[in-house]
Amino acid sequence: RRWSEPGEPTLRVGWVQPNRVLNDRRPDTPAQVWQALREGVAGLESCDLVALPEGVVPAPLMVPAEGLTELSPREASLLARTRAGARAIQAELARLARRAPLLAGVTRRVVRPLDGQRLEVLRRQNAVLLVGPGGLLDWVGKRRLLPLAEYLPAERALPALRRVLPFAGRFEPGPRPALLEVPSGAADRGVQVGVLICYEAVWPRPLGSALPDLWVNPTNDVWFRGQGPALHAMIARLRAIESRRCLVRVTTTGISYVLDPAGRELQGAGRGRAAAGSLALPLPRELSLYARVGDWPAWLAAIVVTSLACAGYRSRRRDSG
């Protein structure tokens, strides 16, 4: 079947694999990361949307908590500097988004002053920002967190686990389904982009019954070794196939690719090199079979197989008795 029909709306999506990221295992600096992003975005053709990887912004976005009152002068000054730092990050991203809206991965921290010199982190979220030339438009947070790396399972029921596993992450899930609406003159309405942050692309039906027009999978696989990135990329491909939607997987250091609705690679880049590209991607309106019927055929098959196995076991017992 052809998944791009004549007259079907399209969205030109650009992606940048900078091969730079702040990480304990790499020598990259914030200045090098920003420069790699500028060079990658500058080399793109005119786009409707540009996707950057998970966690690529080389500084956390510090957001003061709501409802902070009765601050001392020193605390007020600390919060003012915190807001200025957040505005500087958003301004840098807005410059990258001068020609097209931008998706960029960042660690988002909600903070309050602990005293006049330190900030207390109330919430950490693995987030993706939607930024336009005027600044921040919207954001979503990762909802399916990676055990140990991002949170400690059963910590509320067993607080003592934190003493045994102090290295476990302290992230919290995002507050809502990861759907962002991107304006598009080529479509008859805003384009619904489903954002799957890293590991979220492993799960089938990642947004439940919601089906976007396009998937974007920002990922940071720099901490993987061996065949990890290749296996991660192979599993993410299934999200395009099951939904019959294009998928843009953009990573810090590879493997990045752009898939058509049948899961075929249209563009991509391997590990360990800087790369960028853009393509006009179809926005199918037709629902795939899996999107229409869900998982019940698999459950039905499991019930039938289990029933047949039980019937066979009982028959053999009768024969032997």
Contacts in CASP RR format, 6 or more apart in sequence:
PFRMAT RR
TARGET T0000
AUTHOR 0000-0000-0000
METHOD contacts of the structure
MODEL  1
RRWSEPGEPTLRVGWVQPNRVLNDRRPDTPAQVWQALREGVAGLESCDLV
ALPEGVVPAPLMVPAEGLTELSPREASLLARTRAGARAIQAELARLARRA
PLLAGVTRRVVRPLDGQRLEVLRRQNAVLLVGPGGLLDWVGKRRLLPLAE
YLPAERALPALRRVLPFAGRFEPGPRPALLEVPSGAADRGVQVGVLICYE
AVWPRPLGSALPDLWVNPTNDVWFRGQGPALHAMIARLRAIESRRCLVRV
TTTGISYVLDPAGRELQGAGRGRAAAGSLALPLPRELSLYARVGDWPAWL
AAIVVTSLACAGYRSRRRDSG
1 262 0 8 1.000
3 244 0 8 1.000
3 260 0 8 1.000
3 261 0 8 1.000
3 262 0 8 1.000
3 282 0 8 1.000
3 284 0 8 1.000
4 10 0 8 1.000
4 260 0 8 1.000
4 282 0 8 1.000
4 284 0 8 1.000
5 282 0 8 1.000
8 282 0 8 1.000
8 283 0 8 1.000
8 284 0 8 1.000
8 285 0 8 1.000
9 184 0 8 1.000
9 186 0 8 1.000
9 187 0 8 1.000
9 188 0 8 1.000
9 282 0 8 1.000
9 283 0 8 1.000
10 186 0 8 1.000
10 280 0 8 1.000
10 281 0 8 1.000
10 282 0 8 1.000
10 283 0 8 1.000
11 48 0 8 1.000
11 49 0 8 1.000
11 182 0 8 1.000
11 184 0 8 1.000
11 186 0 8 1.000
11 187 0 8 1.000
11 191 0 8 1.000
11 213 0 8 1.000
11 214 0 8 1.000
11 280 0 8 1.000
11 281 0 8 1.000
11 283 0 8 1.000
12 45 0 8 1.000
12 46 0 8 1.000
12 47 0 8 1.000
12 48 0 8 1.000
12 49 0 8 1.000
12 278 0 8 1.000
12 279 0 8 1.000
12 280 0 8 1.000
12 281 0 8 1.000
13 47 0 8 1.000
13 48 0 8 1.000
13 49 0 8 1.000
13 50 0 8 1.000
13 51 0 8 1.000
13 214 0 8 1.000
13 216 0 8 1.000
13 248 0 8 1.000
13 258 0 8 1.000
13 278 0 8 1.000
13 279 0 8 1.000
13 281 0 8 1.000
14 44 0 8 1.000
14 47 0 8 1.000
14 49 0 8 1.000
14 50 0 8 1.000
14 51 0 8 1.000
14 100 0 8 1.000
14 248 0 8 1.000
14 276 0 8 1.000
14 277 0 8 1.000
14 278 0 8 1.000
14 279 0 8 1.000
15 50 0 8 1.000
15 51 0 8 1.000
15 52 0 8 1.000
15 248 0 8 1.000
15 250 0 8 1.000
15 256 0 8 1.000
15 258 0 8 1.000
15 276 0 8 1.000
15 277 0 8 1.000
15 278 0 8 1.000
16 37 0 8 1.000
16 40 0 8 1.000
16 41 0 8 1.000
16 44 0 8 1.000
16 50 0 8 1.000
16 51 0 8 1.000
16 52 0 8 1.000
16 53 0 8 1.000
16 250 0 8 1.000
16 275 0 8 1.000
16 276 0 8 1.000
16 277 0 8 1.000
17 53 0 8 1.000
17 250 0 8 1.000
17 251 0 8 1.000
17 252 0 8 1.000
17 253 0 8 1.000
17 254 0 8 1.000
17 256 0 8 1.000
17 269 0 8 1.000
17 273 0 8 1.000
17 274 0 8 1.000
17 275 0 8 1.000
17 276 0 8 1.000
18 33 0 8 1.000
18 36 0 8 1.000
18 37 0 8 1.000
18 40 0 8 1.000
18 52 0 8 1.000
18 53 0 8 1.000
18 56 0 8 1.000
18 252 0 8 1.000
18 274 0 8 1.000
19 36 0 8 1.000
19 252 0 8 1.000
19 253 0 8 1.000
19 254 0 8 1.000
19 272 0 8 1.000
19 273 0 8 1.000
19 274 0 8 1.000
19 275 0 8 1.000
20 26 0 8 1.000
20 28 0 8 1.000
20 32 0 8 1.000
20 33 0 8 1.000
20 35 0 8 1.000
20 36 0 8 1.000
20 37 0 8 1.000
20 252 0 8 1.000
20 274 0 8 1.000
21 28 0 8 1.000
21 33 0 8 1.000
21 53 0 8 1.000
21 55 0 8 1.000
21 56 0 8 1.000
21 58 0 8 1.000
21 220 0 8 1.000
21 222 0 8 1.000
21 252 0 8 1.000
21 253 0 8 1.000
22 28 0 8 1.000
22 29 0 8 1.000
22 30 0 8 1.000
22 33 0 8 1.000
22 58 0 8 1.000
23 222 0 8 1.000
23 223 0 8 1.000
25 222 0 8 1.000
25 223 0 8 1.000
26 222 0 8 1.000
29 58 0 8 1.000
30 58 0 8 1.000
30 59 0 8 1.000
33 56 0 8 1.000
33 58 0 8 1.000
34 58 0 8 1.000
34 92 0 8 1.000
36 274 0 8 1.000
37 52 0 8 1.000
37 56 0 8 1.000
37 96 0 8 1.000
38 96 0 8 1.000
39 274 0 8 1.000
40 274 0 8 1.000
40 276 0 8 1.000
41 50 0 8 1.000
41 96 0 8 1.000
41 99 0 8 1.000
41 102 0 8 1.000
41 276 0 8 1.000
43 276 0 8 1.000
44 50 0 8 1.000
44 99 0 8 1.000
44 276 0 8 1.000
44 277 0 8 1.000
44 278 0 8 1.000
45 278 0 8 1.000
46 99 0 8 1.000
46 100 0 8 1.000
47 99 0 8 1.000
47 100 0 8 1.000
47 278 0 8 1.000
48 100 0 8 1.000
48 101 0 8 1.000
48 182 0 8 1.000
48 184 0 8 1.000
48 185 0 8 1.000
48 186 0 8 1.000
48 191 0 8 1.000
49 100 0 8 1.000
49 101 0 8 1.000
49 102 0 8 1.000
49 103 0 8 1.000
49 182 0 8 1.000
49 191 0 8 1.000
49 193 0 8 1.000
50 96 0 8 1.000
50 97 0 8 1.000
50 100 0 8 1.000
50 101 0 8 1.000
50 102 0 8 1.000
50 103 0 8 1.000
51 102 0 8 1.000
51 103 0 8 1.000
51 216 0 8 1.000
51 218 0 8 1.000
51 248 0 8 1.000
51 250 0 8 1.000
52 102 0 8 1.000
52 103 0 8 1.000
52 104 0 8 1.000
52 105 0 8 1.000
52 218 0 8 1.000
52 250 0 8 1.000
53 105 0 8 1.000
53 218 0 8 1.000
53 219 0 8 1.000
53 220 0 8 1.000
53 250 0 8 1.000
53 251 0 8 1.000
53 252 0 8 1.000
54 105 0 8 1.000
54 126 0 8 1.000
54 128 0 8 1.000
54 197 0 8 1.000
54 198 0 8 1.000
54 218 0 8 1.000
54 219 0 8 1.000
54 220 0 8 1.000
54 251 0 8 1.000
54 252 0 8 1.000
55 105 0 8 1.000
55 106 0 8 1.000
55 107 0 8 1.000
55 126 0 8 1.000
55 218 0 8 1.000
55 220 0 8 1.000
55 252 0 8 1.000
56 104 0 8 1.000
56 105 0 8 1.000
56 106 0 8 1.000
56 218 0 8 1.000
56 220 0 8 1.000
56 252 0 8 1.000
57 89 0 8 1.000
57 93 0 8 1.000
57 104 0 8 1.000
57 105 0 8 1.000
57 106 0 8 1.000
57 107 0 8 1.000
57 129 0 8 1.000
59 89 0 8 1.000
60 106 0 8 1.000
60 107 0 8 1.000
60 108 0 8 1.000
60 109 0 8 1.000
61 86 0 8 1.000
61 89 0 8 1.000
61 90 0 8 1.000
61 106 0 8 1.000
61 107 0 8 1.000
61 108 0 8 1.000
61 109 0 8 1.000
61 127 0 8 1.000
61 129 0 8 1.000
62 82 0 8 1.000
62 85 0 8 1.000
62 86 0 8 1.000
62 109 0 8 1.000
62 111 0 8 1.000
62 119 0 8 1.000
63 86 0 8 1.000
63 108 0 8 1.000
63 109 0 8 1.000
63 110 0 8 1.000
63 111 0 8 1.000
64 79 0 8 1.000
64 82 0 8 1.000
64 83 0 8 1.000
64 110 0 8 1.000
64 111 0 8 1.000
64 112 0 8 1.000
65 110 0 8 1.000
65 111 0 8 1.000
65 112 0 8 1.000
65 122 0 8 1.000
68 79 0 8 1.000
68 112 0 8 1.000
68 113 0 8 1.000
71 79 0 8 1.000
71 113 0 8 1.000
72 116 0 8 1.000
74 115 0 8 1.000
74 116 0 8 1.000
74 117 0 8 1.000
75 113 0 8 1.000
75 115 0 8 1.000
75 116 0 8 1.000
77 116 0 8 1.000
78 113 0 8 1.000
78 116 0 8 1.000
78 117 0 8 1.000
78 119 0 8 1.000
79 113 0 8 1.000
82 111 0 8 1.000
82 119 0 8 1.000
89 106 0 8 1.000
90 129 0 8 1.000
90 131 0 8 1.000
90 135 0 8 1.000
90 136 0 8 1.000
91 135 0 8 1.000
93 102 0 8 1.000
93 104 0 8 1.000
93 129 0 8 1.000
93 131 0 8 1.000
93 135 0 8 1.000
93 136 0 8 1.000
94 131 0 8 1.000
94 132 0 8 1.000
94 133 0 8 1.000
94 134 0 8 1.000
94 135 0 8 1.000
96 102 0 8 1.000
96 104 0 8 1.000
96 131 0 8 1.000
97 131 0 8 1.000
97 132 0 8 1.000
97 133 0 8 1.000
97 134 0 8 1.000
97 135 0 8 1.000
98 133 0 8 1.000
101 130 0 8 1.000
101 131 0 8 1.000
101 132 0 8 1.000
101 137 0 8 1.000
101 182 0 8 1.000
101 183 0 8 1.000
102 129 0 8 1.000
102 130 0 8 1.000
102 131 0 8 1.000
102 132 0 8 1.000
103 128 0 8 1.000
103 129 0 8 1.000
103 130 0 8 1.000
103 131 0 8 1.000
103 180 0 8 1.000
103 193 0 8 1.000
103 195 0 8 1.000
103 216 0 8 1.000
103 218 0 8 1.000
104 128 0 8 1.000
104 129 0 8 1.000
104 131 0 8 1.000
105 126 0 8 1.000
105 127 0 8 1.000
105 128 0 8 1.000
105 129 0 8 1.000
105 197 0 8 1.000
105 218 0 8 1.000
106 127 0 8 1.000
106 128 0 8 1.000
106 129 0 8 1.000
107 124 0 8 1.000
107 125 0 8 1.000
107 126 0 8 1.000
107 127 0 8 1.000
108 124 0 8 1.000
108 125 0 8 1.000
108 126 0 8 1.000
108 127 0 8 1.000
108 139 0 8 1.000
108 141 0 8 1.000
109 121 0 8 1.000
109 123 0 8 1.000
109 124 0 8 1.000
109 125 0 8 1.000
110 121 0 8 1.000
110 122 0 8 1.000
110 123 0 8 1.000
110 125 0 8 1.000
111 119 0 8 1.000
111 120 0 8 1.000
111 121 0 8 1.000
111 122 0 8 1.000
112 119 0 8 1.000
112 120 0 8 1.000
112 122 0 8 1.000
113 119 0 8 1.000
113 120 0 8 1.000
114 120 0 8 1.000
121 170 0 8 1.000
123 172 0 8 1.000
124 169 0 8 1.000
124 170 0 8 1.000
124 171 0 8 1.000
124 172 0 8 1.000
125 141 0 8 1.000
125 142 0 8 1.000
125 171 0 8 1.000
125 172 0 8 1.000
125 173 0 8 1.000
125 174 0 8 1.000
126 141 0 8 1.000
126 142 0 8 1.000
126 145 0 8 1.000
126 150 0 8 1.000
126 171 0 8 1.000
126 197 0 8 1.000
126 198 0 8 1.000
127 139 0 8 1.000
127 140 0 8 1.000
127 141 0 8 1.000
127 142 0 8 1.000
127 174 0 8 1.000
128 139 0 8 1.000
128 140 0 8 1.000
128 141 0 8 1.000
128 178 0 8 1.000
128 180 0 8 1.000
128 195 0 8 1.000
128 197 0 8 1.000
128 218 0 8 1.000
129 136 0 8 1.000
129 138 0 8 1.000
129 139 0 8 1.000
130 136 0 8 1.000
130 137 0 8 1.000
130 138 0 8 1.000
130 139 0 8 1.000
130 180 0 8 1.000
130 182 0 8 1.000
131 137 0 8 1.000
138 180 0 8 1.000
138 181 0 8 1.000
140 174 0 8 1.000
140 176 0 8 1.000
140 177 0 8 1.000
140 178 0 8 1.000
140 179 0 8 1.000
140 180 0 8 1.000
140 195 0 8 1.000
141 173 0 8 1.000
141 174 0 8 1.000
141 175 0 8 1.000
141 178 0 8 1.000
141 195 0 8 1.000
141 197 0 8 1.000
142 150 0 8 1.000
142 171 0 8 1.000
142 173 0 8 1.000
142 174 0 8 1.000
142 178 0 8 1.000
142 197 0 8 1.000
142 198 0 8 1.000
142 200 0 8 1.000
143 173 0 8 1.000
143 174 0 8 1.000
143 177 0 8 1.000
143 178 0 8 1.000
143 200 0 8 1.000
144 173 0 8 1.000
144 199 0 8 1.000
144 200 0 8 1.000
144 203 0 8 1.000
144 206 0 8 1.000
145 151 0 8 1.000
145 171 0 8 1.000
145 172 0 8 1.000
145 173 0 8 1.000
146 198 0 8 1.000
146 199 0 8 1.000
147 153 0 8 1.000
148 165 0 8 1.000
148 167 0 8 1.000
148 168 0 8 1.000
148 169 0 8 1.000
149 168 0 8 1.000
149 169 0 8 1.000
150 169 0 8 1.000
150 171 0 8 1.000
151 168 0 8 1.000
151 169 0 8 1.000
151 170 0 8 1.000
151 171 0 8 1.000
151 172 0 8 1.000
152 161 0 8 1.000
152 162 0 8 1.000
152 165 0 8 1.000
152 168 0 8 1.000
152 169 0 8 1.000
152 170 0 8 1.000
154 161 0 8 1.000
155 161 0 8 1.000
155 162 0 8 1.000
155 168 0 8 1.000
161 168 0 8 1.000
162 168 0 8 1.000
177 207 0 8 1.000
177 210 0 8 1.000
178 194 0 8 1.000
178 195 0 8 1.000
178 196 0 8 1.000
178 197 0 8 1.000
178 200 0 8 1.000
178 207 0 8 1.000
179 192 0 8 1.000
179 193 0 8 1.000
179 194 0 8 1.000
179 195 0 8 1.000
179 207 0 8 1.000
179 210 0 8 1.000
179 212 0 8 1.000
180 192 0 8 1.000
180 193 0 8 1.000
180 194 0 8 1.000
180 195 0 8 1.000
181 190 0 8 1.000
181 191 0 8 1.000
181 192 0 8 1.000
181 193 0 8 1.000
182 190 0 8 1.000
182 191 0 8 1.000
182 193 0 8 1.000
183 190 0 8 1.000
183 191 0 8 1.000
184 190 0 8 1.000
184 191 0 8 1.000
187 213 0 8 1.000
187 283 0 8 1.000
191 213 0 8 1.000
191 214 0 8 1.000
191 283 0 8 1.000
192 212 0 8 1.000
192 213 0 8 1.000
192 214 0 8 1.000
193 212 0 8 1.000
193 213 0 8 1.000
193 214 0 8 1.000
193 215 0 8 1.000
193 216 0 8 1.000
194 207 0 8 1.000
194 212 0 8 1.000
194 214 0 8 1.000
194 215 0 8 1.000
194 216 0 8 1.000
195 216 0 8 1.000
195 217 0 8 1.000
195 218 0 8 1.000
196 206 0 8 1.000
196 215 0 8 1.000
196 216 0 8 1.000
196 217 0 8 1.000
196 236 0 8 1.000
196 239 0 8 1.000
197 217 0 8 1.000
197 218 0 8 1.000
197 219 0 8 1.000
198 217 0 8 1.000
198 218 0 8 1.000
198 219 0 8 1.000
198 220 0 8 1.000
198 221 0 8 1.000
200 206 0 8 1.000
200 217 0 8 1.000
201 215 0 8 1.000
201 217 0 8 1.000
201 219 0 8 1.000
201 232 0 8 1.000
201 235 0 8 1.000
201 236 0 8 1.000
201 239 0 8 1.000
201 249 0 8 1.000
202 232 0 8 1.000
202 235 0 8 1.000
202 236 0 8 1.000
204 238 0 8 1.000
204 239 0 8 1.000
204 242 0 8 1.000
204 295 0 8 1.000
205 242 0 8 1.000
205 294 0 8 1.000
205 295 0 8 1.000
206 239 0 8 1.000
211 243 0 8 1.000
211 245 0 8 1.000
211 287 0 8 1.000
211 291 0 8 1.000
212 245 0 8 1.000
213 245 0 8 1.000
213 283 0 8 1.000
213 284 0 8 1.000
214 245 0 8 1.000
214 246 0 8 1.000
214 247 0 8 1.000
214 248 0 8 1.000
214 281 0 8 1.000
214 283 0 8 1.000
215 239 0 8 1.000
215 240 0 8 1.000
215 243 0 8 1.000
215 245 0 8 1.000
215 246 0 8 1.000
215 247 0 8 1.000
215 248 0 8 1.000
216 247 0 8 1.000
216 248 0 8 1.000
216 250 0 8 1.000
217 236 0 8 1.000
217 239 0 8 1.000
217 247 0 8 1.000
217 248 0 8 1.000
217 249 0 8 1.000
217 250 0 8 1.000
218 250 0 8 1.000
218 251 0 8 1.000
219 232 0 8 1.000
219 236 0 8 1.000
219 249 0 8 1.000
219 250 0 8 1.000
219 251 0 8 1.000
219 252 0 8 1.000
220 251 0 8 1.000
220 252 0 8 1.000
220 253 0 8 1.000
221 228 0 8 1.000
221 229 0 8 1.000
221 232 0 8 1.000
221 251 0 8 1.000
221 252 0 8 1.000
221 253 0 8 1.000
221 254 0 8 1.000
221 255 0 8 1.000
222 252 0 8 1.000
222 253 0 8 1.000
224 232 0 8 1.000
229 251 0 8 1.000
229 254 0 8 1.000
229 255 0 8 1.000
229 271 0 8 1.000
230 255 0 8 1.000
232 255 0 8 1.000
233 249 0 8 1.000
233 255 0 8 1.000
233 257 0 8 1.000
236 247 0 8 1.000
236 249 0 8 1.000
237 247 0 8 1.000
237 259 0 8 1.000
237 263 0 8 1.000
239 245 0 8 1.000
239 247 0 8 1.000
240 246 0 8 1.000
240 247 0 8 1.000
240 259 0 8 1.000
240 260 0 8 1.000
240 261 0 8 1.000
240 262 0 8 1.000
240 263 0 8 1.000
241 262 0 8 1.000
241 263 0 8 1.000
242 288 0 8 1.000
242 290 0 8 1.000
242 291 0 8 1.000
243 261 0 8 1.000
243 288 0 8 1.000
243 290 0 8 1.000
243 291 0 8 1.000
244 261 0 8 1.000
244 262 0 8 1.000
244 284 0 8 1.000
244 286 0 8 1.000
244 287 0 8 1.000
244 288 0 8 1.000
244 291 0 8 1.000
245 261 0 8 1.000
245 284 0 8 1.000
246 258 0 8 1.000
246 259 0 8 1.000
246 260 0 8 1.000
246 261 0 8 1.000
246 281 0 8 1.000
246 282 0 8 1.000
246 283 0 8 1.000
247 258 0 8 1.000
247 259 0 8 1.000
247 263 0 8 1.000
248 258 0 8 1.000
248 259 0 8 1.000
248 281 0 8 1.000
249 255 0 8 1.000
249 256 0 8 1.000
249 257 0 8 1.000
249 258 0 8 1.000
249 259 0 8 1.000
250 256 0 8 1.000
253 271 0 8 1.000
253 272 0 8 1.000
254 269 0 8 1.000
254 270 0 8 1.000
254 271 0 8 1.000
254 272 0 8 1.000
255 268 0 8 1.000
255 269 0 8 1.000
255 270 0 8 1.000
255 271 0 8 1.000
256 268 0 8 1.000
256 269 0 8 1.000
256 270 0 8 1.000
256 275 0 8 1.000
257 265 0 8 1.000
257 266 0 8 1.000
257 267 0 8 1.000
257 268 0 8 1.000
257 269 0 8 1.000
258 265 0 8 1.000
258 266 0 8 1.000
258 267 0 8 1.000
258 268 0 8 1.000
258 279 0 8 1.000
258 281 0 8 1.000
259 265 0 8 1.000
259 266 0 8 1.000
260 266 0 8 1.000
260 281 0 8 1.000
260 282 0 8 1.000
261 282 0 8 1.000
261 284 0 8 1.000
266 279 0 8 1.000
267 277 0 8 1.000
267 279 0 8 1.000
268 275 0 8 1.000
268 277 0 8 1.000
269 275 0 8 1.000
END
